[in-house]
Amino acid sequence: MEDNVILTPLLAFGFAALIYAGLRGTLSRNQCALMLLLLVLVELGNDSGTLIMPRADANLMKWLDQMRGNSDIAEFLKYQEPYPRAHVAAEEFAENWGAMHDIEMLGGSLASLTSNMQHIETWKLPDQLLWSVGYTISAQPRDDGDLAFTAASGLKVYRHAGVFPHAWAVHTLVQAPDPVAGRRMIEERLPEFHHMSYMLSPPPQLESCAKPDDVKLLQRSTDQVRIRAIMTCRGMVVLSDVFFPGWHTEIDGHTTPIFEVNEAMRGMVVPGGAHTLTMRYRPASAVVGGVLTLLGVSCALAVWWRGRDRLRVGRTQRGEEQLLKQTVQP
């Protein structure tokens, strides 16, 4: 355990003592504000040693410089399509470069990783194509894509043929006996996934139809996705984004469940006809946390208000007693 963690409970006790002193009238309002500011500064600086690095250290700065560089690659990718997704080959530079330039990457350094993505074989081309990764950034020549752009730094962008869109419709669902069998299907039968997906649980019933569907991604942000789907018959719209509890879907304003397909993607059963699918991220934990935060703030305000009234009454009583003593004295 790091030493700076020990300071956190001490700061919490200090904050509690500050509140108590303020309610008791031991400290004035200005004194409380000053002490609170000092506590906040100490808390913010508690972890600064691991976050702030010297700019003169070229070995440490190279990763940040790489993430800030190659802006011409980002401009090229954004010009190709609205929501490009790329991959960096052989760790040419940190994939967090995409976060700096608003380009979605298949990998990168993360604070956490969902368990359903832990075993996805993202280093294999079939999985990359299924997950809508249309471009690979590499310094070395590649034979799995066509050269599309050469950056000023010498890095090259290769475009893959056969990449899947971000959202598409399927009318066949199969149940894989285990995740390993499902991944083998992706590697050996990738073209079939334009019309088929697999689930690890019993799949819902779909309909087969000869005419093609029209599915288009209209909007995509961190917590909301909108899709237009013109379905010939009942099918499933697959979105190549990670399935995770907390996402909720509405079809034309009506709530519908989200299925976990292809091991980690989202799938929604959509009836025939023209529909608008809206997905929003509204996790129950965030709602509960917000309610508890509001409750805590409300309780703190109530305690402060009650303490202020008591303080006012106490001051009034002391003033009356002093006035009475002055009146009684000869």
N, C-alpha and C positions, 0 to 999 in steps of 0.2 A: 504494500500500500504506500502511496506517495505521502510525503510529510505534509504537503499543503492541504490534504484532506482533513487533517486534525483541526485546522483553523476554522472550518465551516461551523461545527457545533458551538465553538466559542463565540463566533460572531452572532449566532442565533441567540445565545444567552445574553450577549451584550445588547442586542436589539430588544429582547424582552425586558431587560433591566431599564433600558432607556424609556420604553413605554410606561413601565411602572413608575419611574421617577417623574415622568411628565404628568401622569394622572394624580400623583401625590402632591404635585406642586413643588417638588424639590428643585426642579429645573424649570427655567422659563421657556417660553416658546422658541425664542431665538437660540437658546442653548441646546434645546432638543434638535432643532433643525441643523445646527452645526455638527452635533455629535452624530446625527443620522448620516450626514454627508460624509463624514470621516469613515463611518462603518461601511458605507457603500464603496468608497474608494479602496479601502483595505480589501473588501471582498473581490472587487474587480481586479486588483493587482495580485490577488492570491495565486493566480495561474499564469500570470504574464510571463514568467520565466520560460515556460514551455511553448508560448505562442509567439513571442517577439524574438526574432533572430537578427543578428547583425547583417546589414546589407553588403558589407565588405567581404563576407565569406562567399566566394564564388561557387564553392561546392554546394552550399545550401541554397543559393539563389538560382541555380540553374533550372530547378524544377519550376519555380515561379516564372522565370524568363521564358521557359518553353510554353507554359500555359498562356502567357500574354502574347506570344509570338504567333506566327502563321495565320494572321488575320485574313490573308488572301484566300486561304483554304476555306475558312468559314464563310466568306462572302460568296465563294463559288458554290458551296453546298446549299446555302440559303436560296441562291438563284435557281437551283435545279428544281426544288419542290418545297411546299410549305413546311413540312415537318421531317427534315432529313434525319436519318439515323446512320451513324458511321462506326467504324472500328479501327483501332490503331494496331498495326501489325508489329510483332516482335518488340513491343515496348519502346518504340521510337521516341516517344515522349509520354508524359502522364496523360491518361485519358480524361482527367479532370479539366483538361483544356476545353472540352466541350461546354462545361458549365460557365467558363469565362466568356465564351462566344455564342452562347445560346444554341448549341448544337448537341443533340442527344447522342450519347455514346452507349455502346453495348456494355462497357465495363467502366471501371474507375475505382478510386479510393472512396469508401463509404463508411459511415458511422455504424451501419448495420446492414444485414442482408436477410431478406425473407427466406424462410426455410424451403419454400417450393422452388426457389431459384438456385439453391445451393448445388444441385447436381445437374443443372442444365449444361449441356456440352457446348458452351458458347464459343469455344475455340475451333469448332468444326463448321465448315462452310454451310452444310444443310441447315443447321440450327440458326446460323446467322441470317440466311435467306428467309427462313420461316419467321424470324423475329424482325423482319423488315429492315435489315441492315443492308443498304444498297451500295455502300461505299467503304473501301478500305484505304487507309492512309499508310503509306509505306515508303521507305527509302530504297528498298530493293525491288527489282522487277518481279512481277507476279504473273502467273499464267491462269489465274482463276477470275480475272476481270480485265476489262478494257481500260487503257489509259485515258483518263478524262481530263486531268489537269495536272500541271507541274507548278509548284509554288516557287517563290523566290528563294526559299531556303534549300531547294533541291528535293524536298519531299514530293511524292506523287500521289495522286488520288486515282484509284481504280474503281470503275463502276461494274457492278455485278449484274449479269443477266439472270432472269428468273426470280428476282426478289419479290417477295409477297408484299401486297399493300398493307397499310396499317390496319385496315378493316376490310373484311370480305365475308361472303356468305357460303355456308356449306349445307348440304342436305343429307349427309351420311355421318352418323356417329357410331363409333365402335368402342367397346370397353376393353382396355388393355389389362392383362392379368397383373402387371406390375409396372413400375416406372421404367425399368430397364427395357422391357418389351416395347413400351411406347417410344423410347428414344431410338430403338432399333428401327421402328417403323419410319421415323423421321429420316434416318440416314439412308434407308433402302427404298422408301416409297414416297419421297418428297413431292413429286408432281401430283400425286393423288390428294395431297392436302389442300389443293385448290378447291376440292369438293368434299373433303372428308376431314374429320378431327377425331381425336380419341379422348376418352375420359377414363379415370381410374374407378369411378363409381358407375352404377347403372345409368345409362344416358336417357334423356327424354325422347319421345317419339317425334320424328320429323316427317315431312312429305317429300316425295320425289317429283320433279317437274323438269320438262325438257328445256324451256326457255331460260336464259340467263337472268340473274338478278343484277341490280344496280345499287352498289353500296359505296358511299362516299363519306370520308371524314371531313366534317364541316368546321369543327373547333376542337382544340386540344390545349389544355392548360394543366397546371399542377393538380388541381382538384376538380376539374370539370371536363367532360368530353361530350361532344354532340356529333351524332352520325345520322345521315339520311339513308334510309334503306327502302328500295322499291323491290319487294319480294314477289316473285311469281307464285309461290306457295309457301306454306309454313316451313321455315328453316331456322338456322342459327347464324347469327352475325358474330363473327370471331374478331376480337380486338387484340392485337399483339402487344398488349400491355400486361403488367403483372397483376394477377389475381390476388386480392388481399381483403380481409374483412374490413368493413367500413365503407366500401363502395356500394352505392345504391343506384339502381337504374329505373328510369321511367320511359315507357313507350307511349307517346302521345299523351303524357300526363298521368298514365296509370303505372303503378309500381309493378315491377316484374323481377324475378330472381336472377342472379348472376351465377353461372356455372363455371367451374374450374376445368378448362379444357387444355389439351396439349401439355398437361402437367402443370402449367403455371400461367396460362392465358385466360382472358375473360371471354365468356360466351353468353349470349342472350337469345332465347327462343323468340322469334318474331313471326307473326302471322302474315299471310299474303296481303299484298297491297302496299301503299306508300306510307311510311312511318318515319317519325323522328325519335331517335333514341338519345336520351340525356342521362349521362352518368355523373354523379356527384360523390365526392369523398366526404362523408359525414360519420366518422367513427364514434361509437358510443362512448369510448373513453374520453374523447375530447369534449363531448357534451356534458358528461358527468364531471369532468375536471372544471369546465366552465361554471357549472352550477355550484360546485364546492368553493371555487374561487370567489364567486359572487356572494355566497353565503358567508365566507370568511371575512370579506371586506365589509359586509353589512354588519356582522357581529362586532368587528373592530370599531366601526363608526358608532354603533349603539353604545359600546363600552366607553368610547371617548365622549360621547354626548352626555351620558349619565355622569361620568367623572367630572365633566365641565360644570354640570348643574350642582353637583356636590361641592365643588370648589367654590362656586359662586355663593352658595348658601353658607359655606364655612366662613368665607371672607365677610359676608354680611353680618353673620352672628358675631364674629370677632370685632367688627366695627361697632356694632351696637353695644357690646360689652365694654369696649373702651370708652364709648360715649357715656355709658351709664356710670362708669367709674369716675369720669371727669365731672359728672353732674353731682354725684354723691359727695365728692371730696369738698371739705369746708374751704 
